[in-house]
Amino acid sequence: MEIRVLKYFLAVAREENISRAAEILHITQPTLSRQISQLEKELGTRLFERGRRLRLTDAGVMLKRRAEEVTELVDKIEVEFAGAEEMAGKISIGEGALKSSAILMDAMIKFRESYPQVQYEIYSNTSDYIKERLDKGLCDFGLLLEPVDIEKYDFIRFPEKERWGLFMRKDHPLSEKEVIRRKDLEHIPLITPSRLSVQREIANWLGKDQDLNIFSTCNIITNAQITVDSGQICFLTIEGAMDRFQREELVFRPLCPALELTSVLVWKKYQPLSRTAERFVRVVKDLLEKQEIKS
């Protein structure tokens, strides 16, 4: 199976039309139709439901996901080796909404000042998604909130503390408090992160004699924000998650006693980094060392 044919398939899946896809690919419609038919024959299954618009079959959906991963990885390899003789290419980073993102951005800016040919790809998502991209070689680095299993990763732990608290509307009764204590959470409908390891940290903070009134769990704060806007429900989250969604009617109140977690910048163990990514690690470490000396 050729990479070229996978790219043809992805173009047809995106356009849902052979003619439009052929035009974009600068090949003839019969040639593209023949390539798709041969691909279906090779895989022994239909990839499209034919009609006025081409619809992916279940097998087509599966292939689309894999083809996107394969072509993205090939593009990444080409970029890395194109810049092998100079400090160039792309550095791909997966990260969530964390306070530590500011430190990472400082390192990125500093690095690019020295190596202006470098570009970045940023993927914002959950830790599980970022780890999946790391494991498949689609991301060079991931900035992850602990606790996280780092056995198969090399890592740099960031000093910034990720403080937990409640994200709520300004007119919510609890917004009048400076801090949120355990007893304040009784009977309050909450949205909490879906990661089990994080839920365990919250449970340890609460103690075994108290349960939360969980309205729902959520993997991305932007999804939860719509519910929080209703005014009745609060989101139990880290302060950094709120920084990107500051609005006048929304406030954050920290937990007391404080619940604070750290974050780590990770990359795959036993897998050589590109020369550019290797140098980037050094810049991050140097930046953190200088910050430690100043403090």
Stockholm file with secondary structure:
# STOCKHOLM 1.0

chainA/1-295         MEIRVLKYFLAVAREENISRAAEILHITQPTLSRQISQLEKELGTRLFERGRRLRLTDAGVMLKRRAEEVTELVDKIEVEFAGAEEMAGKISIGEGALKSSAILMDAMIKFRESYPQVQYEIYSNTSDYIKERLDKGLCDFGLLLEPVDIEKYDFIRFPEKERWGLFMRKDHPLSEKEVIRRKDLEHIPLITPSRLSVQREIANWLGKDQDLNIFSTCNIITNAQITVDSGQICFLTIEGAMDRFQREELVFRPLCPALELTSVLVWKKYQPLSRTAERFVRVVKDLLEKQEIKS
#=GR chainA/1-295 SS CCHHHHHHHHHHHHHTCHHHHHHHHTSCHHHHHHHHHHHHHHHTSCCEECSSSCEECHHHHHHHHHHHHHHHHHHHHHHHHHTTTTTCEEEEEEECSCTTHHHHHHHHHHHHHHCTTEEEEEEECCHHHHHHHHHTTSCSEEEEESSCCCTTEEEEEEEEEEEEEEEEETTSGGGGSSSBCGGGGTTCEEEEECCHHHHHHHHHHHCTTCCCEEEEEESSHHHHHHHHTTSSCEEEEEHHHHHTTCCTTEEEEEBSSCCEEEEEEEEETTSCCCHHHHHHHHHHHHHHHHHHHHC
#=GC SS_cons         CCHHHHHHHHHHHHHTCHHHHHHHHTSCHHHHHHHHHHHHHHHTSCCEECSSSCEECHHHHHHHHHHHHHHHHHHHHHHHHHTTTTTCEEEEEEECSCTTHHHHHHHHHHHHHHCTTEEEEEEECCHHHHHHHHHTTSCSEEEEESSCCCTTEEEEEEEEEEEEEEEEETTSGGGGSSSBCGGGGTTCEEEEECCHHHHHHHHHHHCTTCCCEEEEEESSHHHHHHHHTTSSCEEEEEHHHHHTTCCTTEEEEEBSSCCEEEEEEEEETTSCCCHHHHHHHHHHHHHHHHHHHHC
//
